Amino acid sequence: MVAATEIVCGLAFIAILTGLTFVRFSRPRAKLVFAANPVVATHNGKPTLMLRIGNGRATGLADAKAQLNVLLTKTSAEGKMFHRAQELPLERAHIPIFPFFWTLMHVLDERSPLHGYDAAKAIEENAQLFVLIEVHDPILAAMVHQIRNYAAKDIRFGMRYADAVTTADDGVPVFDLTRIGALEPDVGDRQEQGWTEREEVE
């Protein structure tokens, strides 16, 4: 009886451990690379919230969909603090093919929950961004999901993403995932403020 009990317990332990290990390592992953900081830069003459995402797989992904939301801390008329989640409409929330990079864009116009925000106001209202990506992986033949959130201090106002595409010696364009979050000053925003390149050099 003791030996039989040990055999049953041993088989059950091995079966459970094998199942948990298989589920843990066989779960499909999107392998997306997110920029470390969202940016607010001028695009088509309007302040625009941007977030760059890269495909970390060697093959292209398909049927990619994105949702961008913001969580704001507000004060009611009674003086109580409450949190409000609002969706940020994207200029393009779906792409049929996701080969290398995808930059999500939300215009900060009068209809945007973040209209008139700057870095100080974003931190004051603890604006937190949440992005959800859903994409089909042809290799795994499955839909994969990935979520990323950003704190208010992570948003860079007056900056834009630097070019992440370089050219090899043979003239072939190279997409550098290590530069996906590289930033540079938003020249368009500076020109709107009356700055010139000569003043920047000086």
C-alpha positions in Angstrom: 0.0 0.0 0.0 2.8 2.4 0.8 4.6 1.6 -2.5 1.3 2.0 -4.4 0.7 5.4 -2.8 4.2 6.5 -3.6 3.8 5.5 -7.2 0.5 7.3 -7.6 1.8 10.5 -6.0 5.0 10.4 -8.0 3.1 10.0 -11.3 0.7 12.8 -10.3 3.5 15.1 -9.4 5.3 14.5 -12.7 2.1 14.9 -14.7 1.3 18.2 -13.0 4.9 19.6 -13.3 5.0 18.6 -17.0 1.7 20.3 -17.7 2.7 23.5 -15.9 6.1 23.6 -17.7 4.5 23.0 -21.1 1.9 25.8 -20.5 4.5 28.2 -19.3 6.9 27.8 -22.3 4.4 27.1 -25.0 2.4 30.2 -24.5 2.6 32.4 -27.6 4.3 35.7 -27.2 4.1 38.7 -29.4 7.8 39.7 -29.0 7.1 43.3 -29.6 9.6 46.0 -28.7 8.2 49.2 -27.3 10.0 52.6 -27.2 10.9 53.5 -23.6 9.1 56.9 -23.8 6.0 58.2 -25.6 6.6 61.6 -27.2 4.4 64.6 -28.0 5.7 66.2 -31.2 4.3 68.4 -34.0 2.8 66.4 -36.8 1.0 68.1 -39.7 1.0 71.3 -37.7 -0.7 69.7 -34.6 0.7 68.4 -31.3 0.5 64.6 -31.5 1.1 61.9 -29.0 3.3 59.2 -30.6 4.4 55.8 -29.5 6.7 53.6 -31.6 6.5 49.8 -31.6 8.8 47.4 -33.3 8.4 43.8 -34.4 10.9 41.6 -32.6 10.3 38.6 -34.8 12.3 37.7 -37.9 9.0 37.3 -39.8 6.2 39.8 -40.4 3.1 39.8 -38.3 -0.5 40.3 -39.6 -3.8 41.9 -38.7 -2.3 44.2 -36.0 -4.8 46.2 -33.8 -3.9 48.7 -31.2 -5.8 50.5 -28.4 -4.5 53.4 -26.5 -6.0 54.6 -23.2 -5.2 57.1 -20.6 -5.9 57.0 -16.8 -6.3 60.5 -15.3 -6.7 61.5 -11.7 -9.5 64.1 -11.3 -11.0 66.0 -8.4 -14.8 66.0 -8.1 -16.9 69.0 -7.1 -17.0 67.6 -3.5 -13.2 67.6 -3.4 -12.7 63.8 -3.7 -10.1 62.2 -5.9 -11.2 59.7 -8.5 -9.6 58.0 -11.5 -11.1 58.2 -15.0 -10.0 55.9 -17.9 -10.6 57.3 -21.4 -9.7 55.9 -24.8 -7.4 57.9 -27.1 -8.5 57.6 -30.7 -5.6 56.7 -33.0 -5.1 58.0 -36.5 -4.6 54.4 -37.6 -5.6 51.7 -35.1 -5.3 48.7 -37.5 -2.7 47.6 -40.1 -3.0 44.5 -42.2 0.8 43.8 -42.2 3.2 44.6 -39.4 6.7 44.1 -40.9 9.2 46.3 -38.8 7.9 49.5 -37.1 4.6 51.0 -36.3 4.1 54.4 -34.8 0.8 55.0 -33.0 -0.5 58.6 -33.3 -3.1 60.5 -31.3 -3.8 64.1 -32.2 -4.1 66.4 -29.1 -6.9 68.5 -30.5 -10.0 69.9 -28.8 -11.6 66.4 -28.8 -8.7 64.8 -27.0 -8.8 64.1 -23.2 -5.2 65.4 -23.2 -5.9 68.7 -25.0 -3.8 71.5 -23.6 -1.6 69.2 -21.5 2.1 69.8 -20.9 4.6 67.8 -18.9 3.7 69.6 -15.6 -0.1 69.0 -16.0 0.4 65.4 -17.0 2.4 64.8 -13.8 -0.1 66.8 -11.8 -3.0 64.6 -12.9 -0.9 61.4 -12.9 -1.7 60.7 -16.6 -0.9 57.0 -17.2 -0.9 55.5 -20.7 -1.9 51.9 -21.4 -1.5 50.4 -24.9 -2.8 47.0 -25.9 -1.6 45.3 -29.1 -3.3 42.4 -30.7 -1.7 40.7 -33.6 -1.8 37.5 -35.6 1.4 35.4 -35.8 1.4 33.3 -39.0 4.2 31.0 -37.6 2.2 30.1 -34.4 -1.2 30.4 -36.2 -2.5 32.2 -33.2 -3.5 35.7 -32.0 -1.0 37.1 -29.5 -1.5 40.1 -27.1 0.9 42.4 -25.3 0.2 45.3 -22.9 2.5 48.1 -22.0 1.9 51.0 -19.6 3.7 54.3 -19.1 3.7 56.8 -16.2 3.3 60.5 -16.7 7.0 61.1 -16.1 7.8 58.9 -19.1 6.1 61.1 -21.6 8.5 63.4 -23.4 7.0 66.7 -24.6 8.8 68.6 -27.4 10.7 65.5 -28.5 10.3 63.2 -31.5 11.7 59.8 -32.5 14.9 59.8 -34.4 15.3 57.8 -37.6 15.8 54.1 -36.8 16.5 53.1 -40.4 20.2 53.1 -41.5 21.7 52.1 -44.9 24.3 49.3 -45.2 27.4 49.5 -47.4 25.5 47.8 -50.2 22.7 50.3 -50.1 20.2 48.0 -48.4 18.1 49.7 -45.7 18.6 48.3 -42.2 15.9 48.6 -39.5 17.7 49.0 -36.1 15.6 47.9 -33.2 18.1 49.2 -30.7 17.2 52.8 -31.9 13.5 52.3 -31.6 13.4 54.7 -28.6 16.0 57.1 -29.8 14.8 60.7 -29.3 15.7 64.1 -30.8 14.3 67.6 -30.3 11.1 68.4 -32.2 12.3 70.9 -34.7 8.8 71.6 -35.9 7.7 72.6 -32.4 10.7 74.9 -32.0 10.0 76.6 -35.3 6.4 77.3 -34.2 7.8 79.0 -31.2 9.9 81.3 -33.4 13.3 79.5 -32.9 15.7 79.1 -35.8 18.5 76.7 -36.5 21.0 79.6 -36.1 19.7 80.4 -32.7 20.0 76.7 -31.7 23.6 76.7 -32.7 24.4 79.8 -30.9 
